[in-house]
Amino acid sequence: MHCALYDAGRCRSCQWLEKPYPQQLNDKQSLLEQLLAEKPVGEWLPPVQSAQQGFRNKAKMVVSGSVERPILGMVARDGEPVDLCACPLYPDSFSAVFAQLKPFIARAGLTPYNVARKRGELKFLLLTESTQGGMMLRFVLRSTSKLQQLRDALPWLQQQLPQLKVISANIQPVHMAILEGDEEIALTPDQALAERFNQVPLYIRPQSFFQTNPQVAADLYSTARDWVAQLPVSSMWDLFCGVGGFGLHCATPEMQLTGIEINAEAITCAQQSAQQLGLEKVSFAALDSTQFATSREAVPQLVLVNPPRRGIGAELCAYLSEMAPDYLLYSSCNPSSMAQDIARLADYDVSRVQLFDMFPHTAHFEVLCLLSKKGGTA
């Protein structure tokens, strides 16, 4: 992938851009094998590759410059703004949106926030695209002082960009590099962006997490579904479930499934999907995953975990070791913490591992790992 911003030294987010893509995959696979070297792996499946450009469904744009000439992108270490509208990681469909957002900022009178002076209102623009064609746009503001101006100007933007199905304002009053605050204000009646992977309906709400590489995420979910379908299980937990991508793919009319996620927005999405699919034995609840699990006196046959970068941790590992479900399916965006957790699960064999290259041109990747209780059937 060629990137003029990288060549000019203005953006180095893609640290591995100079590595040929096959070498990137080889290096990631080697790192994963090193991390899991202490445990025999029953089956290594080949890495799932990504498109090398245009694969991101989300842009997180710092807004700087002036209200008449806003710059959408990031602020470099030297304090200079860098326009990222031409970033090759974004799909072509983003260009038209960015082109309309720049004059809209002036039309709505949304002064870009100046970090040094602690003045201005508009901090970030967050744009997400569904594979179904719709988009979600979030304005991250310092306060509500310009909210009415934003509302008044929106009809023009919606006329220019009818693909904007969900629009909201997030209020982030803190003078720190924090992407968003707690308060979200709906600016459109619909606040759920419809998505669809592998014929499974999914929904993205403004404050719910969703994977940024739809093609690889769809492959990850379908692989989990295939692996679970091969297991003799009829009950499972989906912990740290987000909008329910894993559980909704693995669920069948007979499967008793409980999904747990601390983010209430994500749970609302998961519940909407389950209702649409008519899954009567599937339930989702907004709770802390570790607290939910460790307070239960019985476990299902399969526990699926998809934790944040810190992993599932010692407490949940100890509980799972004691309760000993037949299978654990571990999806991780941080193989180092996953390896630490697997080392704690001494009574489980690593049956199958596969790398998913969710983040090309960086050292990051996703992993799916099936663990089977020793003495059981893999």
C-alpha positions in Angstrom: 0.0 0.0 0.0 1.3 3.4 -0.9 0.7 6.3 1.5 1.8 9.8 0.7 1.4 10.8 4.4 3.7 8.1 5.5 6.3 8.9 2.8 6.3 12.5 3.9 6.8 11.5 7.6 3.5 13.1 8.6 1.8 10.0 9.9 3.4 6.8 11.1 0.3 5.0 12.5 1.0 2.1 10.1 4.3 1.2 11.7 4.8 -1.9 9.4 3.9 -0.2 6.1 7.4 -0.8 4.7 7.1 -4.5 5.3 5.7 -6.6 2.4 2.3 -7.9 3.4 3.4 -11.6 3.4 6.2 -10.7 5.8 3.8 -8.9 8.1 1.7 -12.1 8.3 4.8 -14.3 8.9 6.0 -12.0 11.7 2.6 -12.0 13.4 2.3 -15.8 13.2 5.8 -16.2 14.5 5.1 -14.0 17.5 1.9 -15.9 18.2 3.7 -19.3 18.1 6.3 -17.9 20.5 3.7 -16.7 22.9 2.0 -20.1 23.0 5.2 -22.2 22.9 4.7 -23.5 26.4 1.6 -25.4 25.5 1.3 -27.9 22.7 -1.2 -26.7 20.0 -3.4 -29.4 18.4 -3.9 -27.6 15.2 -2.6 -24.4 13.7 -4.9 -23.0 11.0 -3.4 -20.5 8.4 -3.8 -16.8 9.1 -6.9 -15.0 7.7 -5.7 -12.2 5.5 -7.2 -8.7 5.2 -7.5 -6.3 2.3 -4.5 -4.0 2.5 -6.3 -0.7 2.0 -9.8 0.6 2.2 -10.7 -1.9 4.9 -11.6 0.4 7.8 -15.2 1.1 8.6 -14.5 3.9 11.0 -12.6 7.2 11.0 -11.8 9.1 14.3 -10.9 12.6 13.2 -9.4 15.3 15.4 -10.8 18.6 14.2 -8.3 21.5 14.2 -7.6 24.6 12.1 -10.2 27.3 11.9 -14.0 27.3 11.6 -13.6 28.5 8.0 -10.8 26.1 7.1 -11.1 23.1 9.4 -8.6 20.3 9.2 -9.8 16.7 9.8 -7.2 14.2 10.9 -4.7 14.3 13.8 -2.3 16.5 15.6 1.4 15.6 15.0 3.9 15.5 17.9 5.2 18.9 16.9 1.6 20.3 17.4 0.9 20.7 13.6 -2.4 19.4 12.3 -2.3 16.7 9.7 -5.2 16.2 7.3 -6.0 12.5 7.1 -9.0 12.7 4.7 -6.9 10.9 2.0 -5.8 8.1 4.3 -5.7 4.9 2.2 -7.1 2.8 5.0 -10.5 4.5 4.5 -13.0 3.3 1.9 -13.5 5.6 -1.1 -17.0 6.4 0.2 -15.5 8.5 3.1 -14.1 11.1 0.7 -17.5 12.6 -0.2 -18.5 12.8 3.4 -15.3 14.6 4.5 -15.7 17.0 1.6 -19.2 18.0 2.8 -18.3 18.1 6.5 -15.7 20.8 6.1 -18.1 23.5 4.8 -20.7 22.2 7.2 -18.5 23.0 10.2 -18.4 26.6 9.0 -22.2 26.6 8.2 -22.9 25.4 11.8 -20.4 27.7 13.4 -18.6 24.8 15.2 -15.2 26.3 16.1 -12.5 23.6 16.3 -11.2 23.0 19.8 -7.7 24.5 20.3 -5.9 22.3 22.8 -3.2 24.9 23.6 -5.7 27.7 24.3 -8.4 25.5 25.7 -10.9 27.2 23.5 -13.4 26.1 20.8 -16.2 23.5 20.7 -15.7 20.8 18.1 -13.1 18.2 19.2 -13.7 15.1 17.1 -15.7 13.7 14.2 -16.4 10.0 14.4 -17.7 8.4 11.2 -18.7 4.7 10.9 -20.0 3.0 7.8 -22.0 -0.2 7.6 -21.4 -2.8 4.9 -25.1 -2.2 4.1 -24.4 1.4 3.0 -25.6 3.5 5.9 -23.4 5.7 8.0 -23.2 7.0 11.6 -21.8 10.4 12.4 -20.9 11.6 15.9 -19.9 15.2 16.8 -17.7 15.3 19.9 -18.3 18.7 21.5 -16.8 20.4 24.5 -20.2 21.6 25.8 -23.8 21.9 24.7 -23.4 25.7 23.9 -23.4 25.1 20.1 -25.9 22.3 20.1 -28.8 24.3 18.8 -26.7 25.7 16.0 -25.8 22.2 15.1 -29.4 21.1 15.1 -30.4 24.1 13.0 -27.8 23.3 10.3 -28.3 19.5 10.2 -31.1 19.5 7.5 -28.6 20.8 5.0 -26.0 18.1 5.8 -28.7 15.4 5.7 -29.8 16.6 2.3 -26.2 16.5 1.0 -25.5 13.1 2.6 -28.6 11.0 2.8 -26.5 8.0 3.8 -26.1 9.5 7.3 -28.7 7.3 9.1 -27.5 7.9 12.7 -26.3 11.3 13.9 -25.5 12.3 17.5 -23.5 14.7 19.6 -21.2 13.5 22.4 -20.3 15.9 25.2 -16.7 15.7 26.3 -15.9 18.6 28.6 -12.5 17.5 29.9 -9.3 19.1 28.7 -7.6 15.8 28.0 -7.0 13.5 25.1 -10.1 11.5 25.8 -12.1 10.6 22.7 -15.6 10.8 24.1 -17.6 11.6 27.2 -20.5 9.9 28.9 -23.3 12.1 27.6 -24.7 11.2 24.1 -27.4 13.4 22.6 -29.4 11.9 19.7 -29.8 14.1 16.7 -31.8 11.7 14.5 -34.8 9.5 15.5 -32.8 6.3 14.7 -29.8 5.7 16.9 -28.9 2.2 15.7 -26.9 1.6 12.5 -28.0 -1.6 10.8 -25.1 -4.0 9.9 -25.2 -7.6 8.6 -22.4 -10.2 8.7 -23.0 -13.7 7.3 -26.8 -13.2 7.2 -26.8 -12.3 10.9 -28.3 -8.8 11.6 -26.1 -6.7 13.9 -26.6 -3.1 15.2 -24.1 -0.3 16.1 -25.2 2.4 18.5 -23.1 5.5 19.1 -21.4 4.3 22.3 -21.1 0.6 21.5 -17.8 -1.0 20.4 -17.7 -2.6 17.0 -14.8 -4.1 15.0 -13.2 -1.8 12.5 -12.4 -4.3 9.8 -15.7 -5.8 8.7 -14.4 -8.4 6.3 -12.0 -9.9 8.8 -14.6 -9.6 11.6 -17.2 -11.5 9.5 -14.6 -14.2 8.9 -13.8 -14.3 12.6 -17.5 -14.7 13.6 -18.2 -17.4 10.9 -15.1 -19.3 12.0 -16.3 -19.3 15.7 -19.7 -20.5 14.5 -18.1 -23.3 12.5 -15.9 -24.4 15.4 -18.8 -24.4 17.9 -21.0 -26.3 15.5 -18.5 -29.1 15.6 -18.7 -29.4 19.5 -21.3 -31.4 21.4 -22.7 -28.4 23.3 -26.2 -27.1 23.8 -25.4 -24.3 26.4 -22.9 -21.5 26.4 -22.0 -18.1 27.8 -20.7 -15.2 25.6 -18.7 -13.1 28.0 -17.6 -9.5 27.1 -20.0 -10.0 24.2 -20.2 -6.4 22.9 -23.1 -6.2 20.4 -23.4 -10.0 20.4 -21.4 -10.8 17.2 -20.0 -14.1 18.5 -23.1 -15.4 20.4 -25.5 -14.5 17.6 -23.4 -16.4 15.1 -23.1 -19.4 17.4 -26.7 -19.6 18.6 -29.1 -22.1 17.2 -32.8 -22.5 18.2 -31.7 -25.3 20.6 -28.7 -23.4 22.1 -29.2 -22.0 25.6 -27.0 -18.9 25.4 -26.4 -16.0 27.8 -24.4 -12.9 26.6 -22.9 -10.5 29.1 -21.4 -7.1 28.4 -21.0 -4.1 30.7 -21.9 -1.5 28.1 -25.7 -1.1 28.1 -25.7 0.4 24.6 -24.1 -2.7 23.2 -26.6 -5.0 25.0 -29.5 -3.0 23.5 -28.0 -3.8 20.1 -27.6 -7.5 20.9 -31.1 -7.8 22.2 -32.5 -6.2 19.0 -30.6 -8.7 16.9 -31.7 -11.7 19.0 -35.4 -10.6 18.8 -35.1 -10.2 15.0 -33.6 -13.7 14.7 -36.4 -15.2 16.9 -33.9 -16.8 19.3 -36.0 -17.6 22.3 -33.3 -19.3 24.3 -30.8 -16.4 24.0 -30.6 -13.6 26.5 -28.3 -10.7 26.9 -27.6 -8.6 30.1 -25.6 -5.4 30.9 -23.4 -6.7 33.7 -19.7 -7.0 34.5 -18.6 -10.3 32.9 -16.3 -11.5 35.7 -18.7 -10.7 38.4 -21.6 -12.4 36.6 -19.6 -15.6 36.0 -18.0 -15.9 39.4 -21.3 -15.5 41.2 -22.8 -18.5 39.4 -22.8 -22.0 40.9 -22.9 -23.8 37.6 -21.4 -23.2 34.2 -22.5 -24.1 30.6 -20.7 -26.6 28.4 -18.9 -23.8 26.5 -17.7 -20.4 27.7 -16.7 -17.9 25.0 -14.7 -14.9 26.0 -13.7 -11.8 24.0 -12.1 -9.5 26.6 -10.5 -6.1 26.2 -6.7 -5.9 25.8 -6.1 -6.7 29.5 -7.4 -10.3 29.1 -9.8 -12.1 31.4 -7.5 -12.0 34.4 -6.5 -14.2 37.3 -9.9 -14.2 39.0 -12.0 -15.4 36.0 -9.2 -17.9 35.1 -9.3 -19.4 38.6 -13.1 -19.6 38.5 -13.1 -21.4 35.1 -10.4 -23.8 36.2 -12.5 -24.7 39.3 -15.8 -25.0 37.5 -14.3 -26.7 34.4 -16.6 -26.2 31.5 -15.9 -28.6 28.7 -14.7 -26.0 26.3 -13.4 -22.4 26.3 -13.4 -20.3 23.1 -11.0 -17.3 23.5 -11.0 -14.4 21.1 -8.3 -11.9 21.8 -6.9 -8.6 20.4 -3.9 -8.9 22.7 -2.1 -12.3 22.3 0.3 -11.5 25.2 -2.5 -11.3 27.8 -4.3 -14.2 26.2 -1.1 -16.3 26.6 -0.9 -15.3 30.2 -4.5 -16.4 30.7 -4.0 -19.7 28.9 -1.0 -20.4 31.1 -3.3 -20.1 34.1 -5.7 -22.6 32.7 -3.5 -25.6 33.3 -6.4 -28.1 33.0 -7.1 -27.2 29.4 -5.4 -28.3 26.1 -5.1 -25.8 23.2 -7.0 -27.6 20.5 -7.0 -25.1 17.7 -5.6 -21.6 17.0 -6.0 -19.2 14.1 -4.8 -15.6 13.6 -7.0 -13.0 12.0 -5.2 -10.0 10.6 -7.7 -7.3 11.7 -5.1 -4.5 11.7 -2.8 -4.7 8.6 0.5 -2.6 8.6 0.7 -2.7 12.4 1.9 -5.3 15.0 -1.6 -5.9 16.2 -3.9 -8.8 15.3 -6.8 -10.9 16.6 -6.6 -14.5 17.6 -9.2 -17.3 18.0 -8.2 -20.1 20.3 -10.2 -23.2 21.2 -9.4 -24.8 24.6 -10.6 -28.2 25.6 -10.8 -29.7 29.1 -8.1 -32.3 29.5 -9.6 -35.8 29.3 -12.5 -34.5 27.2 -13.3 -34.8 23.5 -11.6 -32.1 21.4 
